[in-house]
């Protein structure tokens, strides 16, 4: 497995593969913030926004297994001046066929290392209350729950799930 930090726009084939990966996960009800699979232009815009950030203000990583896009994740530093020491891990996604093979753990490790190197003090994230596998991964990496909004997430009509907040304090490690 290879993990690369994206510091320039990926080629069109990589963007198509990433769009396909995210689309398949969302279609299978993955908790990634979309209610329907994102279009390629949406993924292009997301990557452009991340790459436009200063190097210590965002980190975007891509995992490949045998050359195939297997996972994706990123964090972004908060823009509010009083929150600048902190960043939010906004997405961590692993293709279903690579689940359970350490891809998510490796992506998370790289994202945490890069956050620490960028001087991030606290790395936050939120997840859907039914995302037990993700929560287990985050807790095993040292994150801790600091809050919960009951029935906040509405992935579809008639279904409400908790929004769960976690934090990893990078000042003490």
C-alpha positions as CSV (number, residue, x, y, z in Angstrom):
1,X,0.0,0.0,0.0
2,X,1.2,3.5,-0.9
3,X,-0.1,6.7,0.7
4,X,0.6,9.9,-1.1
5,X,0.0,13.4,0.1
6,X,-1.6,15.4,-2.7
7,X,0.3,18.7,-3.1
8,X,-0.8,19.2,-6.7
9,X,-3.9,18.4,-8.8
10,X,-4.1,14.7,-9.5
11,X,-4.5,13.4,-13.0
12,X,-8.0,12.9,-14.5
13,X,-7.9,9.1,-14.1
14,X,-7.2,9.6,-10.3
15,X,-10.1,12.0,-10.0
16,X,-12.4,9.7,-11.8
17,X,-11.3,6.8,-9.6
18,X,-11.8,8.9,-6.5
19,X,-15.3,10.0,-7.7
20,X,-16.2,6.4,-8.3
21,X,-14.9,5.4,-4.8
22,X,-16.8,8.1,-3.0
23,X,-19.9,7.5,-5.2
24,X,-20.0,3.8,-4.5
25,X,-19.6,4.4,-0.7
26,X,-22.4,7.0,-0.6
27,X,-24.7,4.8,-2.7
28,X,-24.1,2.1,-0.1
29,X,-25.1,4.6,2.7
30,X,-21.6,5.5,3.9
31,X,-21.5,8.4,6.3
32,X,-19.5,10.8,4.2
33,X,-21.8,13.9,4.3
34,X,-23.5,13.4,0.9
35,X,-27.0,12.1,0.5
36,X,-26.4,11.1,-3.1
37,X,-23.1,10.2,-4.9
38,X,-21.0,13.3,-5.7
39,X,-20.4,14.3,-9.3
40,X,-16.9,14.5,-10.7
41,X,-17.0,18.4,-10.9
42,X,-17.8,18.4,-7.1
43,X,-14.8,16.3,-6.4
44,X,-12.7,18.5,-8.7
45,X,-13.9,21.6,-6.8
46,X,-13.2,19.9,-3.4
47,X,-9.6,19.0,-4.4
48,X,-9.0,22.5,-5.9
49,X,-10.2,24.1,-2.6
50,X,-7.9,21.8,-0.6
51,X,-4.9,22.3,-2.8
52,X,-5.4,26.1,-2.8
53,X,-4.8,26.1,1.0
54,X,-1.4,26.9,2.4
55,X,0.5,23.7,3.1
56,X,0.0,23.8,6.9
57,X,-3.7,24.7,6.5
58,X,-4.9,21.5,4.9
59,X,-3.7,17.9,4.2
60,X,-5.2,15.6,1.6
61,X,-4.0,12.0,1.3
62,X,-4.7,9.2,-1.1
63,X,-4.0,5.5,-0.6
64,X,-3.3,3.1,-3.5
65,X,-3.2,-0.7,-3.4
66,X,-1.5,-2.1,-6.5
67,X,-2.0,1.2,-8.2
68,X,-5.7,1.3,-7.5
69,X,-7.3,4.1,-5.5
70,X,-8.2,2.5,-2.2
71,X,-8.8,5.4,0.2
72,X,-8.9,9.1,0.6
73,X,-8.9,11.5,3.5
74,X,-8.2,15.1,4.5
75,X,-8.2,17.6,7.3
76,X,-8.5,21.4,7.1
77,X,-7.4,24.0,9.6
78,X,-10.2,26.1,11.0
79,X,-10.5,29.5,9.4
80,X,-11.9,31.4,12.5
81,X,-8.9,33.3,14.1
82,X,-9.6,32.0,17.6
83,X,-9.7,28.4,16.2
84,X,-6.6,28.6,14.0
85,X,-4.5,26.2,16.2
86,X,-7.0,23.4,15.4
87,X,-8.1,21.4,12.4
88,X,-11.0,19.2,11.4
89,X,-10.6,15.8,9.9
90,X,-13.4,16.2,7.4
91,X,-13.3,13.0,5.4
92,X,-11.8,9.5,5.7
93,X,-13.0,7.0,3.2
94,X,-11.9,3.5,2.2
95,X,-13.2,1.5,-0.8
96,X,-15.4,-1.4,0.3
97,X,-13.1,-3.9,-1.3
98,X,-10.2,-2.7,0.8
99,X,-12.0,-2.5,4.1
100,X,-10.4,-4.3,7.0
101,X,-6.9,-4.3,5.3
102,X,-5.4,-1.4,7.3
103,X,-6.0,1.3,4.6
104,X,-8.1,3.5,6.9
105,X,-5.6,3.1,9.8
106,X,-2.7,4.0,7.6
107,X,-4.5,7.1,6.1
108,X,-5.4,8.2,9.6
109,X,-1.8,7.8,10.9
110,X,-0.5,9.9,8.0
111,X,-3.1,12.6,8.6
112,X,-2.3,12.7,12.3
113,X,1.5,12.9,11.6
114,X,0.9,15.7,9.1
115,X,-1.3,17.6,11.5
116,X,1.3,17.3,14.2
117,X,4.0,18.5,11.8
118,X,1.8,21.5,10.9
119,X,1.5,22.5,14.5
120,X,-2.1,21.5,14.9
121,X,-3.0,21.4,18.6
122,X,-6.3,19.6,18.4
123,X,-7.7,17.5,15.5
124,X,-11.4,17.2,15.6
125,X,-13.9,15.2,13.6
126,X,-17.6,14.2,13.7
127,X,-19.2,11.1,12.6
128,X,-22.7,9.6,12.2
129,X,-23.8,7.7,15.3
130,X,-24.2,4.4,13.4
131,X,-20.7,4.4,12.1
132,X,-19.4,2.0,14.6
133,X,-16.3,0.8,12.6
134,X,-15.1,4.4,12.1
135,X,-15.6,5.2,15.7
136,X,-13.6,2.2,16.8
137,X,-10.8,3.3,14.5
138,X,-10.7,6.8,15.9
139,X,-10.9,5.6,19.5
140,X,-8.0,3.2,18.9
141,X,-6.0,6.1,17.5
142,X,-6.5,8.1,20.7
143,X,-9.5,10.3,19.8
144,X,-12.1,10.7,22.5
145,X,-15.8,11.6,22.3
146,X,-16.5,15.1,23.6
147,X,-20.2,15.6,22.5
148,X,-23.2,14.3,20.7
149,X,-26.2,15.9,19.0
150,X,-29.1,13.4,19.2
151,X,-31.0,12.9,15.9
152,X,-29.1,15.6,14.2
153,X,-28.1,13.8,11.0
154,X,-30.8,13.2,8.4
155,X,-29.4,10.8,5.7
156,X,-32.8,10.3,4.2
157,X,-36.5,10.9,4.9
158,X,-37.7,9.5,8.2
159,X,-34.2,8.5,9.5
160,X,-32.4,10.5,12.1
161,X,-29.0,9.6,13.7
162,X,-26.7,11.2,16.3
163,X,-23.8,13.4,15.2
164,X,-20.9,12.4,17.4
165,X,-17.9,14.7,18.0
166,X,-14.3,13.4,18.7
167,X,-11.0,15.2,19.4
168,X,-7.4,14.1,19.5
169,X,-5.2,16.4,21.5
170,X,-1.8,16.6,19.7
171,X,-0.1,18.8,22.4
172,X,0.6,16.0,24.8
173,X,2.1,13.3,22.6
